[in-house]
Amino acid sequence: MTTKKEIFKSLVSKEKTNTISKNKERIVNRAMLRESQQIALKVLTKLDEPGWSQVRLAKEMKVTPQQITKIVKGTENLTIETQIKLQEILDIPILATYYERIMDELFATIKFEESEKYTAPDYEPAPSDSNFMLPKKEFKMEYDRQTPEYYYYPKTA
């Protein structure tokens, strides 16, 4: 008579598997997968816009449509080169350089002078006292070159 343990052993494969090593690798790569999934969501969101398709993106990136399918699945380990291409072609934030470029463009449009006048907006009534309103005031802004900070002063007559 055979025991349950013997029956179980006869059912189990004698081949060595790499399941444990695959699981360990997956755990190590979990952060990379999360990033790939976030990028995939950004790409899919952009592809939802009119005029964008996976085929068009593949043509512009000079890759196969199958490569784009892997990217939008969120399981592809993207190289920096691929991330930069996606960022530039789709104009979506992927790397920190995207935000740096946007900030540079923003600051290029702003002209700073050493002293300017600013007017604070009218304030809404305070919730606790509906009769109380702050008046509109003018402020003078000065830039201190030694401490690189701006200071605001109420305008004096």
Secondary structure as the mmCIF struct_conf table of DSSP 4:
data_model
#
loop_
_struct_conf.conf_type_id
_struct_conf.id
_struct_conf.beg_label_comp_id
_struct_conf.beg_label_asym_id
_struct_conf.beg_label_seq_id
_struct_conf.end_label_comp_id
_struct_conf.end_label_asym_id
_struct_conf.end_label_seq_id
HELX_RH_AL_P HELX_RH_AL_P1 LYS A 4 LEU A 11
BEND BEND1 VAL A 12 VAL A 12
BEND BEND2 GLU A 15 GLU A 15
HELX_RH_AL_P HELX_RH_AL_P2 THR A 19 VAL A 28
TURN_TY1_P TURN_TY1_P1 ASN A 29 ASN A 29
HELX_RH_AL_P HELX_RH_AL_P3 ARG A 30 LEU A 47
TURN_TY1_P TURN_TY1_P2 ASP A 48 ASP A 48
BEND BEND3 GLU A 49 GLU A 49
TURN_TY1_P TURN_TY1_P3 PRO A 50 GLY A 51
HELX_RH_AL_P HELX_RH_AL_P4 GLN A 54 MET A 61
TURN_TY1_P TURN_TY1_P4 LYS A 62 LYS A 62
BEND BEND4 VAL A 63 VAL A 63
HELX_RH_AL_P HELX_RH_AL_P5 PRO A 65 LYS A 73
TURN_TY1_P TURN_TY1_P5 GLY A 74 GLY A 74
BEND BEND5 GLU A 76 GLU A 76
HELX_RH_AL_P HELX_RH_AL_P6 ILE A 80 LEU A 90
TURN_TY1_P TURN_TY1_P6 ASP A 91 ASP A 91
BEND BEND6 LEU A 95 LEU A 95
HELX_RH_AL_P HELX_RH_AL_P7 ALA A 96 THR A 109
BEND BEND7 GLU A 114 GLU A 114
STRN STRN1 SER A 115 THR A 119
HELX_LH_PP_P HELX_LH_PP_P1 ALA A 120 PRO A 125
STRN STRN2 ALA A 126 ALA A 126
TURN_TY1_P TURN_TY1_P7 PRO A 127 SER A 128
STRN STRN3 ASP A 129 ASP A 129
TURN_TY1_P TURN_TY1_P8 SER A 130 ASN A 131
HELX_LH_PP_P HELX_LH_PP_P2 LEU A 134 LYS A 136
STRN STRN4 GLU A 138 ASP A 144
TURN_TY1_P TURN_TY1_P9 ARG A 145 PRO A 148
STRN STRN5 GLU A 149 PRO A 154
HELX_LH_PP_P HELX_LH_PP_P3 LYS A 155 THR A 156
#
